[in-house]
Amino acid sequence: MLSDFSVLDRPPSYLGYPQISQWIDSLGEALRAERFTAVVAVLRGGLFPAQCAAFATGVPLSFIRYDRCRQHASWQGDAPSPGRVLLCEDIAGAGHTLVNCRELVRQTHPDHRILTIVSDELSRIEPDWSMRRPNVQTILPWEREVVSPAFRQDYWLRDGAHGRQPMSPDHCYRLWGVDLDGVLCADLPAQRYDSDMSAALCERDALPRAEDAPELQTARHVIVTGRPIQDAERTRAWLDARGYSSIDVRHRDPARHAHDDASIALHKAEASMRLGVTDFLESCPHQAVLISSRAPQIRVFWWRSGKPVLVAAHPASL
């Protein structure tokens, strides 16, 4: 188990649905040449790559259910017909899921191949097809919560990875980063600050909590604001007086990030990644796009006055 802890020190690297499906599509001819009789998905993580492989080969899907607490694999429904099968899982990792599922397949289908989306330097099994991604923690679209502190605590440190700690449903591990101005209170126009900074700050200190401001919980939310660290004391006072006294706040350091949209968005993205944030509420659509492009593993929502829109963006050069 100690070797697994190295995962906690690896930088996260997101791998999206398009990249995964396109990679499996690129293997189509090689997979069809194997003349598989079935594609076998390890539920749940192996379902998406198995579905892509099944469409690429035109063969039926079968399913393996894995009980993590018992470290036990079993067929979900009937085993596939005799012949060569393709066993699919999302990650060939340091755990025993793929090892135990392969043993189940061997009992009925000694002629088999293995496809995983990702393998790395910790993999117990070397798949026949896999994207090799060493020295990073690959984040897949269906497991964004793995970066949150609560998930890491249960899965790695309390050994939920091997069934010794009951795991909560995935959505329970979401950690939300929340913009302040424009979400919790009105966002004053930039011209107000430009014309009289002192008066604008006093006006901001007196703002009421926004009518559509979300309720926040200590364990599930952290405020990540573009306000500079010089405003920390007055910001804390405003939050304490308006029902957010227990919520952690991360301010922008002007020595590292300037006061423009791109720099503020970079601060929010970097702070969120350090904190293990999985979801972010942002009032500025421009910043929402920039945060998403910098940290694609985070679900970024443009707050839009309480009518949020999920944003997905990628850097591009034209």
Phi, psi and omega in degrees: 000326182302326180294335180293334184297340179298338176301325184293339182264355183274141180291142179289144178220116186278140176232113188271170179306314182299318180297320182292311183294322179293322177297316179293322175302322181293342179268000189311309183296318179295320179292319179295329180293340179282345179054054178294148173266342179198155169251131184249122180259131170275115181285132008257332190297332182277358187292314183294310178297326179293320178297317177298317181293324179294319177293324181290331184255340181077020180252161184286163179261140168235166190224142173245132175260134181241123178266106185293322181297321180267354184054048188230131177253141178211157179287135172266099189088199183285149171291155180292164178297157179302151180132185180282133180238158177249116179270126185240133175219162181284313184228133168271095189252199182275350181277193187250002184301306182294322178301312182289325178291323177296322178296322176297314181297321181302327183296326183248338185221076180300335177267101183210163174231164182234132174236126170234154178295317187225144165223162181207193185290348180263357187297133175282333182237140174263106183292162175288326175225131180190150170274115182280118183225077181283157170067015172226158171262103181291128178255120179263158187301329184268006180221043180298335184289351184295343181273348185288146180302322182294319178295314181300322179297311183288318189281313186265307188283328177261004172066038169296340178301331180245020174082008182275345176233122177299131180266140175283164173304148187308316186295341179289345181263005180293136176240123187260129166268137186230125171295155182261289182291124183099347176242302181275335176212170179297151178260112181293146178300146181300327182299330180296318179290321182295324185280322181203093185299314183298315180294322180295319180295321177294320177297318180295322180298334183266358183297141174282165172295137181297144181300326182261015180298137181286154170283139182240148178238142185305315186280346188242352185224146171220136180274125177240107190246154173280355178297141181288161182297339177296338181267010187299316184293314181289329177293317178299320180296318180296315181296316181299325182281351185235026171090013181240034187294334185264000186270128179293148180231135174242121183262165177276136174266109183300338178289339181252324185227122182287179184260065172223163187304316183295317181289320179295318178297321178296317175302313182295319179294313182294317178297318181296320179293321178296324184279345185081029178293138178254338184218146182222134174257118184233133183280333185264121182298323179297313179294324179301316179297316182292321177297315180298321181289331180276327183228072185295343178287346180266134171283118182250129180244125167286120190296318174050051176054046177084006176239072193295148176237126178285129185248140172224126184218155179223142177299147180212155173232134183242000000 
